[in-house]
Amino acid sequence: MSRPGAVPRWFWLALAGLSLASLALRLAWLDQQPLIPDDQMVLATARNFSEAGWPGPTMWNHPRLRDLLIGATLDLAGDGPLGLKCWSVVFGTLSVPAIAALVLAVGGGPVAALAAAAVVGTDPLHLDFSRQGINDVYLACLSPAAVAAIWRYRAGRRPAWLLAAGLLLGLGLASKHAIAFPAAVVAAVLLAEAVRAPADRRGAEVALVLSCLAVLPLTVYLATFLPWFSRGHDLREWLAFQALAARETATHVGYPGTKLPGYFNELVGAWRWFLQPIWYVDNTMIGSVEAGDLSWVLVAGVGNPLTWLLVWPAAGLAAWRWLARREAAAGLLLALFLAAYLPFALAPRPIWTNSALSVLPFAAALLGQAAAWGWARRPRLVAAWGALALAVAALLWLPATGFSSGASIWLTERLVAPEALTPREELLPGGAAHAAPVAP
């Protein structure tokens, strides 16, 4: 088990530098990047929910933490890109130390932790969602952080870690429910150990685990609906609303604008994520009809193919080291990845690329572990792969900011379906893709 004190100083310096670089990538030109349709709808929904408790006009079935956070920063920073997107920037940046903390907590070592953090920090798809108003990137931080805190508690039995895990899990559930899958893996281990504890402390340990990992998260989740309760709704109505939201999520096939014929915003089907290049594309416009200077702006987040397409080989290597060498860290990281990924891969409905953000940290952890194993045997090969992956990430960074040029356009055109790069007529003024925000 790795302890923070056993980690060399160079690791903390490198992680700090990588985190600062990741922040810079997520902030660069953010104030100049035009708002995409999702941003505009999220802005309206955040205002409506935080001020009046109405979860619309978009994503009514999602948890509401995003609306509360953005509603607060809109008051402080205004309706521009910073007020709308600062929480995605924050969670996107904190994803870097969060995944490093997870790898260290399970005993993966500093090289594996730093490599995993680098994968997350430089990934163009992760970068894209770190610059959007929607909240998919929140789980890329909260999920590995919650799992790491649970595992740290297991190592030292310090209740503060379990309390922190419960708060992180509650915030994650209030962002998107997918955090429950990987968290359940480590929570089940902890609960099983509590049940097997000596009789004189079994009850106390079970109560502590359930209080921190069930009661506390649900309390946090419930608290994020306070504006909704302020409209006069009671707990019974809240439960009925949760049932409706769960049904919509289970059968979801797109919001208005994503059900149109020929809609190619991103590849649909989670089984594709680590087998072929994946992407998420938004076309938006700047200028005005009256002035006659309308122009299209393409914002494309593309998963780095030199990392995403190596996830399954890394998973296979982890399985071998776990089964043949009894390496517990490899087995746990593999279990966490499968727990995060399989619910999406096996879902009977379409799954959009944005959901991959909750799986990416655990995929990155496998890649980091594989890179550490490779570094011990063939450091030059791993260094060459890292340099090439970084170069590809740099080229794909520009499309994720909406300012593509030169080689970045050439590479994007070879990784993204041509249909997705063609401006859609329904986004023209008066089109039907995204209705204008309405008041409750």
TAZIDA-V461979 format. One record per residue. RES is the residue in one small letter. NEAR is the number of other C-alpha atoms within 8 Angstrom. Layout:
# TAZIDA-V461979
res:near
RES:NEAR
RES:NEAR
This chain:
# TAZIDA-V461979
res:near
m:6
s:11
r:8
p:6
g:5
a:6
v:11
p:8
r:6
w:6
f:11
w:9
l:8
a:9
l:11
a:8
g:8
l:12
s:13
l:8
a:8
s:12
l:11
a:8
l:8
r:13
l:9
a:6
w:7
l:11
d:8
q:5
q:9
p:9
l:9
i:9
p:8
d:9
d:12
q:9
m:11
v:12
l:12
a:12
t:14
a:13
r:11
n:14
f:15
s:13
e:8
a:11
g:14
w:11
p:12
g:11
p:10
t:9
m:8
w:8
n:9
h:9
p:10
r:11
l:10
r:11
d:13
l:12
l:9
i:14
g:12
a:9
t:12
l:11
d:8
l:7
a:9
g:9
d:9
g:8
p:11
l:11
g:14
l:14
k:13
c:10
w:9
s:16
v:13
v:10
f:14
g:17
t:13
l:10
s:15
v:16
p:10
a:13
i:17
a:12
a:12
l:13
v:15
l:14
a:13
v:13
g:9
g:13
g:10
p:10
v:11
a:15
a:18
l:13
a:13
a:18
a:17
a:10
v:11
v:13
g:14
t:12
d:11
p:14
l:13
h:15
l:16
d:13
f:16
s:15
r:13
q:10
g:12
i:11
n:10
d:13
v:15
y:12
l:14
a:16
c:15
l:16
s:15
p:15
a:14
a:14
v:13
a:15
a:12
i:13
w:11
r:11
y:13
r:8
a:7
g:6
r:8
r:7
p:7
a:7
w:12
l:14
l:9
a:10
a:16
g:14
l:11
l:13
l:16
g:14
l:13
g:14
l:14
a:13
s:15
k:11
h:9
a:8
i:15
a:9
f:10
p:13
a:12
a:8
v:11
v:11
a:10
a:8
v:8
l:10
l:11
a:8
e:8
a:11
v:10
r:7
a:9
p:6
a:6
d:5
r:8
r:12
g:9
a:7
e:11
v:11
a:8
l:8
v:13
l:10
s:9
c:13
l:13
a:10
v:9
l:12
p:16
l:9
t:9
v:12
y:12
l:8
a:7
t:11
f:10
l:9
p:13
w:13
f:10
s:8
r:8
g:6
h:9
d:7
l:6
r:6
e:8
w:9
l:8
a:8
f:8
q:8
a:8
l:9
a:11
a:9
r:8
e:9
t:9
a:7
t:7
h:8
v:7
g:7
y:8
p:8
g:9
t:9
k:9
l:8
p:4
g:4
y:7
f:7
n:9
e:11
l:11
v:8
g:11
a:11
w:9
r:9
w:12
f:11
l:8
q:8
p:14
i:13
w:13
y:13
v:12
d:9
n:13
t:12
m:9
i:9
g:9
s:8
v:7
e:4
a:7
g:7
d:7
l:10
s:7
w:9
v:10
l:12
v:13
a:13
g:17
v:15
g:13
n:14
p:8
l:10
t:11
w:12
l:11
l:10
v:13
w:8
p:7
a:12
a:10
g:8
l:9
a:15
a:11
w:9
r:12
w:13
l:9
a:6
r:7
r:7
e:9
a:7
a:10
a:14
g:13
l:9
l:13
l:12
a:9
l:11
f:13
l:8
a:11
a:15
y:9
l:8
p:9
f:11
a:9
l:7
a:8
p:4
r:8
p:9
i:10
w:11
t:15
n:8
s:10
a:10
l:13
s:14
v:12
l:10
p:14
f:13
a:10
a:13
a:14
l:17
l:14
g:16
q:17
a:12
a:12
a:11
w:8
g:11
w:12
a:7
r:6
r:8
p:9
r:7
l:9
v:11
a:9
a:8
w:9
g:8
a:8
l:9
a:11
l:9
a:8
v:10
a:12
a:9
l:10
l:15
w:11
l:12
p:15
a:15
t:14
g:11
f:9
s:9
s:7
g:6
a:7
s:12
i:10
w:8
l:10
t:11
e:10
r:7
l:9
v:12
a:8
p:7
e:6
a:11
l:11
t:6
p:8
r:7
e:6
e:8
l:13
l:7
p:4
g:6
g:9
a:8
a:10
h:9
a:5
a:4
p:7
v:6
a:4
p:6
